[in-house]
Amino acid sequence: VTYAITNFIPPSGREVISINPNTGEIHLTGALDFEEVNIFNFRIEAKDRGTPPLSGHCKLLVEVLDVTD
């Protein structure tokens, strides 16, 4: 099974969130700033290597909290 992130809202999410295509682990690759973006919305797609390949998806919502206020 391989994993991919699709349909980033906002598109700038590609710069700070990534996924390991082999394990599906989601990682931050940059700092999150509540004042810039407080919600990231994207889909995770899992696809097998069968013939024909089958896939499934889910929606993931990440809410950034403002801990300094």
mmCIF file as gemmi writes it, N, C-alpha and C atoms, coordinates in Angstrom:
data_model
loop_
_atom_site.group_PDB
_atom_site.id
_atom_site.type_symbol
_atom_site.label_atom_id
_atom_site.label_alt_id
_atom_site.label_comp_id
_atom_site.label_asym_id
_atom_site.label_entity_id
_atom_site.label_seq_id
_atom_site.pdbx_PDB_ins_code
_atom_site.Cartn_x
_atom_site.Cartn_y
_atom_site.Cartn_z
_atom_site.occupancy
_atom_site.B_iso_or_equiv
_atom_site.pdbx_formal_charge
_atom_site.auth_seq_id
_atom_site.auth_asym_id
_atom_site.pdbx_PDB_model_num
ATOM 1 N N . VAL Axp A 1 ? 0.846 -1.176 0 1 0 ? 1 A 1
ATOM 2 C CA . VAL Axp A 1 ? 0 0 0 1 0 ? 1 A 1
ATOM 3 C C . VAL Axp A 1 ? 0.889 1.235 0 1 0 ? 1 A 1
ATOM 4 N N . THR Axp A 2 ? 0.522 2.23 -0.815 1 0 ? 2 A 1
ATOM 5 C CA . THR Axp A 2 ? 1.222 3.515 -0.819 1 0 ? 2 A 1
ATOM 6 C C . THR Axp A 2 ? 0.233 4.61 -0.431 1 0 ? 2 A 1
ATOM 7 N N . TYR Axp A 3 ? 0.758 5.668 0.165 1 0 ? 3 A 1
ATOM 8 C CA . TYR Axp A 3 ? -0.062 6.753 0.677 1 0 ? 3 A 1
ATOM 9 C C . TYR Axp A 3 ? 0.341 8.07 0.028 1 0 ? 3 A 1
ATOM 10 N N . ALA Axp A 4 ? -0.645 8.948 -0.17 1 0 ? 4 A 1
ATOM 11 C CA . ALA Axp A 4 ? -0.385 10.265 -0.75 1 0 ? 4 A 1
ATOM 12 C C . ALA Axp A 4 ? -1.391 11.255 -0.179 1 0 ? 4 A 1
ATOM 13 N N . ILE Axp A 5 ? -0.975 12.525 -0.121 1 0 ? 5 A 1
ATOM 14 C CA . ILE Axp A 5 ? -1.874 13.594 0.305 1 0 ? 5 A 1
ATOM 15 C C . ILE Axp A 5 ? -2.355 14.319 -0.943 1 0 ? 5 A 1
ATOM 16 N N . THR Axp A 6 ? -3.659 14.564 -1.016 1 0 ? 6 A 1
ATOM 17 C CA . THR Axp A 6 ? -4.23 15.281 -2.152 1 0 ? 6 A 1
ATOM 18 C C . THR Axp A 6 ? -5.15 16.387 -1.648 1 0 ? 6 A 1
ATOM 19 N N . ASN Axp A 7 ? -5.504 17.29 -2.53 1 0 ? 7 A 1
ATOM 20 C CA . ASN Axp A 7 ? -6.507 18.331 -2.278 1 0 ? 7 A 1
ATOM 21 C C . ASN Axp A 7 ? -6.229 19.179 -1.039 1 0 ? 7 A 1
ATOM 22 N N . PHE Axp A 8 ? -5.039 19.771 -0.974 1 0 ? 8 A 1
ATOM 23 C CA . PHE Axp A 8 ? -4.714 20.663 0.139 1 0 ? 8 A 1
ATOM 24 C C . PHE Axp A 8 ? -5.565 21.92 0.096 1 0 ? 8 A 1
ATOM 25 N N . ILE Axp A 9 ? -6.164 22.272 1.231 1 0 ? 9 A 1
ATOM 26 C CA . ILE Axp A 9 ? -6.834 23.563 1.391 1 0 ? 9 A 1
ATOM 27 C C . ILE Axp A 9 ? -6.316 24.136 2.704 1 0 ? 9 A 1
ATOM 28 N N . PRO Axp A 10 ? -5.583 25.202 2.691 1 0 ? 10 A 1
ATOM 29 C CA . PRO Axp A 10 ? -5.097 25.973 1.556 1 0 ? 10 A 1
ATOM 30 C C . PRO Axp A 10 ? -3.913 25.264 0.887 1 0 ? 10 A 1
ATOM 31 N N . PRO Axp A 11 ? -3.614 25.625 -0.354 1 0 ? 11 A 1
ATOM 32 C CA . PRO Axp A 11 ? -2.509 24.99 -1.082 1 0 ? 11 A 1
ATOM 33 C C . PRO Axp A 11 ? -1.15 25.131 -0.388 1 0 ? 11 A 1
ATOM 34 N N . SER Axp A 12 ? -0.982 26.137 0.46 1 0 ? 12 A 1
ATOM 35 C CA . SER Axp A 12 ? 0.294 26.317 1.166 1 0 ? 12 A 1
ATOM 36 C C . SER Axp A 12 ? 0.575 25.178 2.142 1 0 ? 12 A 1
ATOM 37 N N . GLY Axp A 13 ? -0.409 24.337 2.407 1 0 ? 13 A 1
ATOM 38 C CA . GLY Axp A 13 ? -0.202 23.189 3.284 1 0 ? 13 A 1
ATOM 39 C C . GLY Axp A 13 ? 0.853 22.237 2.768 1 0 ? 13 A 1
ATOM 40 N N . ARG Axp A 14 ? 1.063 22.202 1.461 1 0 ? 14 A 1
ATOM 41 C CA . ARG Axp A 14 ? 2.087 21.331 0.871 1 0 ? 14 A 1
ATOM 42 C C . ARG Axp A 14 ? 3.479 21.673 1.384 1 0 ? 14 A 1
ATOM 43 N N . GLU Axp A 15 ? 3.662 22.913 1.831 1 0 ? 15 A 1
ATOM 44 C CA . GLU Axp A 15 ? 4.975 23.363 2.294 1 0 ? 15 A 1
ATOM 45 C C . GLU Axp A 15 ? 5.262 22.945 3.734 1 0 ? 15 A 1
ATOM 46 N N . VAL Axp A 16 ? 4.25 22.596 4.518 1 0 ? 16 A 1
ATOM 47 C CA . VAL Axp A 16 ? 4.47 22.304 5.938 1 0 ? 16 A 1
ATOM 48 C C . VAL Axp A 16 ? 4.015 20.911 6.384 1 0 ? 16 A 1
ATOM 49 N N . ILE Axp A 17 ? 3.304 20.181 5.523 1 0 ? 17 A 1
ATOM 50 C CA . ILE Axp A 17 ? 2.806 18.851 5.894 1 0 ? 17 A 1
ATOM 51 C C . ILE Axp A 17 ? 3.211 17.852 4.814 1 0 ? 17 A 1
ATOM 52 N N . SER Axp A 18 ? 3.737 16.705 5.253 1 0 ? 18 A 1
ATOM 53 C CA . SER Axp A 18 ? 4.109 15.662 4.292 1 0 ? 18 A 1
ATOM 54 C C . SER Axp A 18 ? 3.678 14.307 4.844 1 0 ? 18 A 1
ATOM 55 N N . ILE Axp A 19 ? 3.69 13.31 3.97 1 0 ? 19 A 1
ATOM 56 C CA . ILE Axp A 19 ? 3.319 11.952 4.367 1 0 ? 19 A 1
ATOM 57 C C . ILE Axp A 19 ? 4.378 10.984 3.868 1 0 ? 19 A 1
ATOM 58 N N . ASN Axp A 20 ? 4.691 9.992 4.677 1 0 ? 20 A 1
ATOM 59 C CA . ASN Axp A 20 ? 5.6 8.936 4.257 1 0 ? 20 A 1
ATOM 60 C C . ASN Axp A 20 ? 4.796 8.012 3.345 1 0 ? 20 A 1
ATOM 61 N N . PRO Axp A 21 ? 5.175 7.881 2.072 1 0 ? 21 A 1
ATOM 62 C CA . PRO Axp A 21 ? 4.367 7.087 1.142 1 0 ? 21 A 1
ATOM 63 C C . PRO Axp A 21 ? 4.318 5.601 1.471 1 0 ? 21 A 1
ATOM 64 N N . ASN Axp A 22 ? 5.25 5.097 2.277 1 0 ? 22 A 1
ATOM 65 C CA . ASN Axp A 22 ? 5.276 3.677 2.61 1 0 ? 22 A 1
ATOM 66 C C . ASN Axp A 22 ? 4.54 3.335 3.898 1 0 ? 22 A 1
ATOM 67 N N . THR Axp A 23 ? 4.568 4.244 4.882 1 0 ? 23 A 1
ATOM 68 C CA . THR Axp A 23 ? 3.955 3.948 6.178 1 0 ? 23 A 1
ATOM 69 C C . THR Axp A 23 ? 2.675 4.731 6.435 1 0 ? 23 A 1
ATOM 70 N N . GLY Axp A 24 ? 2.489 5.855 5.745 1 0 ? 24 A 1
ATOM 71 C CA . GLY Axp A 24 ? 1.33 6.699 5.974 1 0 ? 24 A 1
ATOM 72 C C . GLY Axp A 24 ? 1.5 7.675 7.125 1 0 ? 24 A 1
ATOM 73 N N . GLU Axp A 25 ? 2.699 7.727 7.726 1 0 ? 25 A 1
ATOM 74 C CA . GLU Axp A 25 ? 2.939 8.658 8.826 1 0 ? 25 A 1
ATOM 75 C C . GLU Axp A 25 ? 2.955 10.088 8.296 1 0 ? 25 A 1
ATOM 76 N N . ILE Axp A 26 ? 2.252 10.971 8.994 1 0 ? 26 A 1
ATOM 77 C CA . ILE Axp A 26 ? 2.159 12.378 8.606 1 0 ? 26 A 1
ATOM 78 C C . ILE Axp A 26 ? 3.132 13.169 9.471 1 0 ? 26 A 1
ATOM 79 N N . HIS Axp A 27 ? 3.915 14.048 8.826 1 0 ? 27 A 1
ATOM 80 C CA . HIS Axp A 27 ? 4.938 14.835 9.517 1 0 ? 27 A 1
ATOM 81 C C . HIS Axp A 27 ? 4.809 16.307 9.167 1 0 ? 27 A 1
ATOM 82 N N . LEU Axp A 28 ? 5.205 17.152 10.113 1 0 ? 28 A 1
ATOM 83 C CA . LEU Axp A 28 ? 5.342 18.574 9.826 1 0 ? 28 A 1
ATOM 84 C C . LEU Axp A 28 ? 6.736 18.809 9.268 1 0 ? 28 A 1
ATOM 85 N N . THR Axp A 29 ? 6.812 19.568 8.195 1 0 ? 29 A 1
ATOM 86 C CA . THR Axp A 29 ? 8.109 19.896 7.597 1 0 ? 29 A 1
ATOM 87 C C . THR Axp A 29 ? 8.442 21.364 7.781 1 0 ? 29 A 1
ATOM 88 N N . GLY Axp A 30 ? 7.575 22.091 8.465 1 0 ? 30 A 1
ATOM 89 C CA . GLY Axp A 30 ? 7.79 23.506 8.738 1 0 ? 30 A 1
ATOM 90 C C . GLY Axp A 30 ? 6.952 23.921 9.933 1 0 ? 30 A 1
ATOM 91 N N . ALA Axp A 31 ? 7.115 25.18 10.321 1 0 ? 31 A 1
ATOM 92 C CA . ALA Axp A 31 ? 6.388 25.693 11.477 1 0 ? 31 A 1
ATOM 93 C C . ALA Axp A 31 ? 4.961 26.071 11.092 1 0 ? 31 A 1
ATOM 94 N N . LEU Axp A 32 ? 4.025 25.827 12.006 1 0 ? 32 A 1
ATOM 95 C CA . LEU Axp A 32 ? 2.641 26.235 11.815 1 0 ? 32 A 1
ATOM 96 C C . LEU Axp A 32 ? 2.43 27.569 12.524 1 0 ? 32 A 1
ATOM 97 N N . ASP Axp A 33 ? 1.71 28.477 11.894 1 0 ? 33 A 1
ATOM 98 C CA . ASP Axp A 33 ? 1.444 29.783 12.476 1 0 ? 33 A 1
ATOM 99 C C . ASP Axp A 33 ? -0.056 30.036 12.455 1 0 ? 33 A 1
ATOM 100 N N . PHE Axp A 34 ? -0.653 30.139 13.637 1 0 ? 34 A 1
ATOM 101 C CA . PHE Axp A 34 ? -2.092 30.342 13.772 1 0 ? 34 A 1
ATOM 102 C C . PHE Axp A 34 ? -2.554 31.592 13.027 1 0 ? 34 A 1
ATOM 103 N N . GLU Axp A 35 ? -1.748 32.654 13.067 1 0 ? 35 A 1
ATOM 104 C CA . GLU Axp A 35 ? -2.141 33.902 12.422 1 0 ? 35 A 1
ATOM 105 C C . GLU Axp A 35 ? -2.172 33.787 10.887 1 0 ? 35 A 1
ATOM 106 N N . GLU Axp A 36 ? -1.368 32.906 10.319 1 0 ? 36 A 1
ATOM 107 C CA . GLU Axp A 36 ? -1.357 32.711 8.863 1 0 ? 36 A 1
ATOM 108 C C . GLU Axp A 36 ? -2.466 31.764 8.429 1 0 ? 36 A 1
ATOM 109 N N . VAL Axp A 37 ? -2.486 30.568 8.978 1 0 ? 37 A 1
ATOM 110 C CA . VAL Axp A 37 ? -3.498 29.55 8.642 1 0 ? 37 A 1
ATOM 111 C C . VAL Axp A 37 ? -3.861 28.822 9.925 1 0 ? 37 A 1
ATOM 112 N N . ASN Axp A 38 ? -5.156 28.754 10.246 1 0 ? 38 A 1
ATOM 113 C CA . ASN Axp A 38 ? -5.527 28.057 11.467 1 0 ? 38 A 1
ATOM 114 C C . ASN Axp A 38 ? -6.188 26.7 11.218 1 0 ? 38 A 1
ATOM 115 N N . ILE Axp A 39 ? -6.505 26.381 9.959 1 0 ? 39 A 1
ATOM 116 C CA . ILE Axp A 39 ? -7.065 25.067 9.631 1 0 ? 39 A 1
ATOM 117 C C . ILE Axp A 39 ? -6.487 24.574 8.299 1 0 ? 39 A 1
ATOM 118 N N . PHE Axp A 40 ? -6.025 23.326 8.311 1 0 ? 40 A 1
ATOM 119 C CA . PHE Axp A 40 ? -5.592 22.646 7.089 1 0 ? 40 A 1
ATOM 120 C C . PHE Axp A 40 ? -6.574 21.518 6.829 1 0 ? 40 A 1
ATOM 121 N N . ASN Axp A 41 ? -7.022 21.401 5.602 1 0 ? 41 A 1
ATOM 122 C CA . ASN Axp A 41 ? -7.991 20.393 5.204 1 0 ? 41 A 1
ATOM 123 C C . ASN Axp A 41 ? -7.401 19.666 3.997 1 0 ? 41 A 1
ATOM 124 N N . PHE Axp A 42 ? -7.249 18.348 4.089 1 0 ? 42 A 1
ATOM 125 C CA . PHE Axp A 42 ? -6.708 17.596 2.955 1 0 ? 42 A 1
ATOM 126 C C . PHE Axp A 42 ? -7.198 16.162 3.004 1 0 ? 42 A 1
ATOM 127 N N . ARG Axp A 43 ? -6.94 15.449 1.934 1 0 ? 43 A 1
ATOM 128 C CA . ARG Axp A 43 ? -7.351 14.048 1.827 1 0 ? 43 A 1
ATOM 129 C C . ARG Axp A 43 ? -6.12 13.16 1.781 1 0 ? 43 A 1
ATOM 130 N N . ILE Axp A 44 ? -6.249 11.998 2.393 1 0 ? 44 A 1
ATOM 131 C CA . ILE Axp A 44 ? -5.219 10.964 2.335 1 0 ? 44 A 1
ATOM 132 C C . ILE Axp A 44 ? -5.744 9.857 1.428 1 0 ? 44 A 1
ATOM 133 N N . GLU Axp A 45 ? -4.936 9.463 0.465 1 0 ? 45 A 1
ATOM 134 C CA . GLU Axp A 45 ? -5.31 8.367 -0.426 1 0 ? 45 A 1
ATOM 135 C C . GLU Axp A 45 ? -4.364 7.198 -0.197 1 0 ? 45 A 1
ATOM 136 N N . ALA Axp A 46 ? -4.93 6.009 -0.009 1 0 ? 46 A 1
ATOM 137 C CA . ALA Axp A 46 ? -4.158 4.771 0.114 1 0 ? 46 A 1
ATOM 138 C C . ALA Axp A 46 ? -4.464 3.918 -1.112 1 0 ? 46 A 1
ATOM 139 N N . LYS Axp A 47 ? -3.404 3.445 -1.772 1 0 ? 47 A 1
ATOM 140 C CA . LYS Axp A 47 ? -3.579 2.661 -3.006 1 0 ? 47 A 1
ATOM 141 C C . LYS Axp A 47 ? -2.722 1.403 -2.915 1 0 ? 47 A 1
ATOM 142 N N . ASP Axp A 48 ? -3.318 0.271 -3.29 1 0 ? 48 A 1
ATOM 143 C CA . ASP Axp A 48 ? -2.535 -0.962 -3.298 1 0 ? 48 A 1
ATOM 144 C C . ASP Axp A 48 ? -1.882 -1.154 -4.667 1 0 ? 48 A 1
ATOM 145 N N . ARG Axp A 49 ? -1.102 -2.208 -4.769 1 0 ? 49 A 1
ATOM 146 C CA . ARG Axp A 49 ? -0.371 -2.46 -6.03 1 0 ? 49 A 1
ATOM 147 C C . ARG Axp A 49 ? -0.952 -3.647 -6.779 1 0 ? 49 A 1
ATOM 148 N N . GLY Axp A 50 ? -2.244 -3.881 -6.593 1 0 ? 50 A 1
ATOM 149 C CA . GLY Axp A 50 ? -2.907 -4.987 -7.271 1 0 ? 50 A 1
ATOM 150 C C . GLY Axp A 50 ? -3.189 -4.668 -8.724 1 0 ? 50 A 1
ATOM 151 N N . THR Axp A 51 ? -3.782 -5.644 -9.403 1 0 ? 51 A 1
ATOM 152 C CA . THR Axp A 51 ? -4.161 -5.459 -10.798 1 0 ? 51 A 1
ATOM 153 C C . THR Axp A 51 ? -5.637 -5.792 -10.922 1 0 ? 51 A 1
ATOM 154 N N . PRO Axp A 52 ? -6.484 -4.833 -11.054 1 0 ? 52 A 1
ATOM 155 C CA . PRO Axp A 52 ? -6.241 -3.39 -11.073 1 0 ? 52 A 1
ATOM 156 C C . PRO Axp A 52 ? -6.009 -2.871 -9.652 1 0 ? 52 A 1
ATOM 157 N N . PRO Axp A 53 ? -5.302 -1.743 -9.515 1 0 ? 53 A 1
ATOM 158 C CA . PRO Axp A 53 ? -5.066 -1.192 -8.185 1 0 ? 53 A 1
ATOM 159 C C . PRO Axp A 53 ? -6.362 -0.661 -7.56 1 0 ? 53 A 1
ATOM 160 N N . LEU Axp A 54 ? -6.528 -0.908 -6.277 1 0 ? 54 A 1
ATOM 161 C CA . LEU Axp A 54 ? -7.674 -0.402 -5.537 1 0 ? 54 A 1
ATOM 162 C C . LEU Axp A 54 ? -7.209 0.724 -4.619 1 0 ? 54 A 1
ATOM 163 N N . SER Axp A 55 ? -8.089 1.674 -4.353 1 0 ? 55 A 1
ATOM 164 C CA . SER Axp A 55 ? -7.7 2.783 -3.489 1 0 ? 55 A 1
ATOM 165 C C . SER Axp A 55 ? -8.843 3.159 -2.559 1 0 ? 55 A 1
ATOM 166 N N . GLY Axp A 56 ? -8.481 3.817 -1.485 1 0 ? 56 A 1
ATOM 167 C CA . GLY Axp A 56 ? -9.433 4.348 -0.529 1 0 ? 56 A 1
ATOM 168 C C . GLY Axp A 56 ? -8.937 5.708 -0.087 1 0 ? 56 A 1
ATOM 169 N N . HIS Axp A 57 ? -9.807 6.5 0.477 1 0 ? 57 A 1
ATOM 170 C CA . HIS Axp A 57 ? -9.38 7.826 0.904 1 0 ? 57 A 1
ATOM 171 C C . HIS Axp A 57 ? -10.13 8.243 2.171 1 0 ? 57 A 1
ATOM 172 N N . CYS Axp A 58 ? -9.565 9.227 2.85 1 0 ? 58 A 1
ATOM 173 C CA . CYS Axp A 58 ? -10.22 9.817 4.013 1 0 ? 58 A 1
ATOM 174 C C . CYS Axp A 58 ? -9.881 11.299 4.05 1 0 ? 58 A 1
ATOM 175 N N . LYS Axp A 59 ? -10.691 12.039 4.76 1 0 ? 59 A 1
ATOM 176 C CA . LYS Axp A 59 ? -10.486 13.479 4.91 1 0 ? 59 A 1
ATOM 177 C C . LYS Axp A 59 ? -9.818 13.714 6.259 1 0 ? 59 A 1
ATOM 178 N N . LEU Axp A 60 ? -8.828 14.603 6.276 1 0 ? 60 A 1
ATOM 179 C CA . LEU Axp A 60 ? -8.132 14.935 7.509 1 0 ? 60 A 1
ATOM 180 C C . LEU Axp A 60 ? -8.188 16.438 7.717 1 0 ? 60 A 1
ATOM 181 N N . LEU Axp A 61 ? -8.563 16.845 8.903 1 0 ? 61 A 1
ATOM 182 C CA . LEU Axp A 61 ? -8.665 18.259 9.25 1 0 ? 61 A 1
ATOM 183 C C . LEU Axp A 61 ? -7.708 18.511 10.408 1 0 ? 61 A 1
ATOM 184 N N . VAL Axp A 62 ? -6.758 19.437 10.219 1 0 ? 62 A 1
ATOM 185 C CA . VAL Axp A 62 ? -5.794 19.79 11.258 1 0 ? 62 A 1
ATOM 186 C C . VAL Axp A 62 ? -6.095 21.214 11.695 1 0 ? 62 A 1
ATOM 187 N N . GLU Axp A 63 ? -6.427 21.38 12.965 1 0 ? 63 A 1
ATOM 188 C CA . GLU Axp A 63 ? -6.71 22.697 13.511 1 0 ? 63 A 1
ATOM 189 C C . GLU Axp A 63 ? -5.507 23.18 14.322 1 0 ? 63 A 1
ATOM 190 N N . VAL Axp A 64 ? -5.006 24.359 13.976 1 0 ? 64 A 1
ATOM 191 C CA . VAL Axp A 64 ? -3.858 24.947 14.674 1 0 ? 64 A 1
ATOM 192 C C . VAL Axp A 64 ? -4.406 25.833 15.785 1 0 ? 64 A 1
ATOM 193 N N . LEU Axp A 65 ? -3.966 25.585 17.012 1 0 ? 65 A 1
ATOM 194 C CA . LEU Axp A 65 ? -4.431 26.375 18.147 1 0 ? 65 A 1
ATOM 195 C C . LEU Axp A 65 ? -3.447 27.507 18.441 1 0 ? 65 A 1
ATOM 196 N N . ASP Axp A 66 ? -3.975 28.634 18.875 1 0 ? 66 A 1
ATOM 197 C CA . ASP Axp A 66 ? -3.152 29.783 19.227 1 0 ? 66 A 1
ATOM 198 C C . ASP Axp A 66 ? -2.818 29.671 20.709 1 0 ? 66 A 1
ATOM 199 N N . VAL Axp A 67 ? -1.653 29.116 21.028 1 0 ? 67 A 1
ATOM 200 C CA . VAL Axp A 67 ? -1.294 28.879 22.423 1 0 ? 67 A 1
ATOM 201 C C . VAL Axp A 67 ? -0.66 30.093 23.084 1 0 ? 67 A 1
ATOM 202 N N . THR Axp A 68 ? -0.356 31.14 22.337 1 0 ? 68 A 1
ATOM 203 C CA . THR Axp A 68 ? 0.292 32.311 22.934 1 0 ? 68 A 1
ATOM 204 C C . THR Axp A 68 ? -0.709 33.295 23.522 1 0 ? 68 A 1
ATOM 205 N N . ASP Axp A 69 ? -1.99 33.164 23.203 1 0 ? 69 A 1
ATOM 206 C CA . ASP Axp A 69 ? -3.012 34.09 23.719 1 0 ? 69 A 1
ATOM 207 C C . ASP Axp A 69 ? -3.761 33.491 24.887 1 0 ? 69 A 1
